[in-house]
Amino acid sequence: MGHTLPLENSIRNFMSYHIRLCTLQDVPELEVLIPLSVRALQAGHYSAEQMARAIGPVFGVDTQLILDETYYVAEAGGRVVGCGGWSRRKTLFGGDRGKAGADVELDPELDAARIRAFFVHPDWSRRGIGSEILRRSEAAAISAGFRRMDMVATLTGELLYERFGYRVVERYEVPLVNGCSLPVVRMTKSGDEADVS
């Protein structure tokens, strides 16, 4: 990633973003954004090898979320600077490359909705993008009849989700290739605790 020039940085500080549903036309931008976000923002918790092996199968685009219209992007200046969403399907995390078999739909009466795949451009971190997309995702999941929300969070994202009322259920490691693994945190929250204002 190149350095942001002072003038560009000054302009960026005044730019606003808006949230919209993701479309398949956004996929090429997401495929650039996700690795950039991971390598810059996850480096405090994961090694370069862990990140490299997780990009794609764990950190990647899940087109089913887009087709289901449960995935959002933050757009600023005509480019995608953040993404995230929720799912009514069984898969907890991962991109298309990490899937095996059918991704069946969940029963809102019995199952928890999934909070999925949040990534923010490093230049746009700490500007409320993840929080805004999370609120929108929770509200949509509740409107769809879900009473709980589950997620598999990275170690980097854990503090954000704790601030939103998610509690840790389990800590475990996702196996990657060549004996490498990625520590993650499974978290949950009741729909009654969601901030949908």
C-alpha positions as a printed Julia matrix, in Angstrom:
197×3 Matrix{Float64}:
   0.0     0.0    0.0
   1.36    3.41  -0.95
   1.56    6.31   1.43
  -1.34    8.74   1.47
  -0.24   12.24   0.56
  -1.07   14.98   3.1
  -3.44   16.7    0.66
  -5.21   13.42  -0.12
  -5.45   12.71   3.6
  -6.94   16.16   4.22
  -9.53   15.65   1.48
 -10.39   12.19   2.81
 -11.13   13.65   6.24
 -13.96   15.67   4.71
 -15.35   12.91   2.53
 -18.4    11.04   3.67
 -19.47    7.52   2.8
 -22.82    5.89   2.28
 -23.95    2.32   2.85
 -25.76    0.35   0.15
 -26.45   -3.24  -0.79
 -23.53   -4.98  -2.45
 -23.9    -6.18  -6.03
 -21.95   -8.71  -8.07
 -20.38   -5.76  -9.91
 -18.62   -4.86  -6.64
 -16.79   -8.2   -6.43
 -13.6    -7.07  -8.24
 -13.24   -4.17  -5.76
 -13.92   -6.49  -2.81
 -11.2    -8.86  -4.03
  -8.74   -5.96  -3.73
 -10.16   -4.48  -0.53
 -10.26   -7.66   1.57
  -6.55   -8.62   1.35
  -5.57   -4.97   1.84
  -7.75   -4.7    4.94
  -6.52   -8.0    6.38
  -2.81   -7.31   5.9
  -3.01   -3.8    7.38
  -5.55   -4.18  10.17
  -5.05   -7.78  11.32
  -1.26   -7.64  11.53
  -1.34   -6.94  15.27
  -2.88  -10.35  15.95
  -1.81  -12.65  13.11
   1.46  -13.48  11.39
   2.11  -12.77   7.73
   1.88  -16.51   7.04
  -1.46  -16.87   8.82
  -2.93  -13.94   6.92
  -1.58  -15.13   3.57
  -3.01  -18.63   4.02
  -6.36  -17.33   5.31
  -6.95  -14.87   2.45
  -9.32  -16.63   0.11
 -10.75  -19.54   2.1
 -11.35  -17.61   5.37
 -11.05  -13.97   4.33
 -12.78  -13.83   0.96
 -15.88  -12.91  -1.0
 -18.95  -15.05  -0.36
 -21.15  -14.39  -3.38
 -24.12  -16.11  -1.73
 -24.4   -13.17   0.67
 -24.59  -10.82  -2.3
 -27.21  -12.93  -4.08
 -29.26  -13.08  -0.86
 -29.08   -9.27  -0.59
 -27.73   -9.44   2.95
 -24.32   -7.9    2.26
 -23.48   -4.21   2.29
 -20.69   -1.96   1.09
 -19.61    1.47   2.23
 -18.89    3.66  -0.78
 -16.98    6.94  -0.84
 -15.86    8.91  -3.85
 -17.1     6.18  -6.16
 -15.09    3.39  -4.56
 -15.8     0.7   -2.01
 -14.08    1.41   1.32
 -15.78   -1.15   3.58
 -18.08   -4.16   3.57
 -19.94   -6.53   5.85
 -23.3    -8.09   6.4
 -25.39  -10.92   7.76
 -26.66  -14.25   6.54
 -29.69  -16.5    6.87
 -27.53  -19.47   5.9
 -25.55  -22.05   7.85
 -22.03  -20.93   6.92
 -20.37  -18.95   9.72
 -17.39  -17.52   7.84
 -15.27  -17.81   4.75
 -15.33  -17.01   1.06
 -16.44  -19.02  -1.93
 -13.1   -20.86  -1.97
 -13.66  -22.21   1.55
 -17.1   -23.72   0.95
 -17.94  -27.39   0.64
 -21.5   -28.52  -0.07
 -24.8   -26.68   0.03
 -25.2   -23.6    2.21
 -28.63  -24.37   3.64
 -31.03  -21.74   4.96
 -31.55  -21.39   8.69
 -34.83  -21.42  10.61
 -35.28  -18.03  12.34
 -37.31  -19.7   15.09
 -34.51  -22.11  15.97
 -31.25  -20.75  14.62
 -29.15  -17.62  14.95
 -28.49  -15.35  12.0
 -24.84  -15.04  11.03
 -22.92  -11.78  11.15
 -20.41  -12.06   8.33
 -17.3   -10.79   6.61
 -16.54   -7.26   7.82
 -13.59   -5.53   6.17
 -12.62   -1.84   6.04
 -10.02   -0.09   3.92
  -7.09    0.9    6.21
  -7.45    4.57   5.22
 -11.07    4.47   6.39
 -10.7     2.59   9.66
 -12.09    4.06  12.9
 -14.66    6.14  11.06
 -17.74    4.17  12.08
 -18.11    2.11   8.91
 -18.06   -1.27  10.64
 -20.4    -0.05  13.36
 -22.92    1.35  10.88
 -22.93   -1.81   8.77
 -23.28   -3.92  11.92
 -26.33   -1.93  13.07
 -27.91   -2.27   9.65
 -27.17   -6.0    9.55
 -28.66   -6.61  12.99
 -31.8    -4.66  12.12
 -32.26   -6.61   8.88
 -31.76   -9.96  10.62
 -34.32   -9.06  13.29
 -36.77   -7.92  10.59
 -36.3   -11.33   8.96
 -37.44  -12.98  12.22
 -34.14  -13.96  13.81
 -33.87  -13.68  17.59
 -30.14  -14.28  17.95
 -26.97  -13.48  16.03
 -23.78  -15.55  15.9
 -20.41  -14.76  14.41
 -16.88  -16.02  14.18
 -14.75  -12.96  14.9
 -11.07  -12.37  14.39
  -8.98  -11.45  17.39
  -8.78   -7.95  15.91
 -12.56   -7.59  15.7
 -13.36   -9.05  19.1
 -13.27   -5.73  21.0
 -15.6    -4.02  18.53
 -18.17   -6.77  18.83
 -17.89   -6.81  22.61
 -18.81   -3.11  22.6
 -21.95   -4.07  20.69
 -22.95   -6.63  23.32
 -21.6    -9.82  21.78
 -20.22  -12.34  24.26
 -17.59  -14.98  23.72
 -18.9   -18.53  23.4
 -15.79  -20.35  22.22
 -12.19  -19.79  21.23
 -10.72  -22.15  18.66
  -8.38  -22.34  15.68
  -9.39  -22.67  12.05
  -7.04  -25.09  10.27
  -5.23  -23.7    7.23
  -2.85  -25.37   4.79
   0.64  -26.61   5.71
  -0.19  -27.08   9.38
  -0.96  -23.39   9.92
  -4.07  -22.3   11.83
  -5.97  -19.1   12.58
  -7.21  -18.35  16.14
 -10.78  -17.02  16.09
 -13.6   -16.28  18.54
 -17.19  -17.47  18.26
 -19.52  -14.82  19.69
 -23.27  -14.48  20.14
 -25.91  -11.91  20.96
 -29.65  -11.82  21.56
 -31.73   -9.79  19.14
 -33.23   -8.03  22.16
 -29.82   -6.46  22.79
 -29.35   -5.16  19.26
 -29.09   -1.42  18.66
 -31.4    -1.02  15.7
 -32.09    2.7   16.08
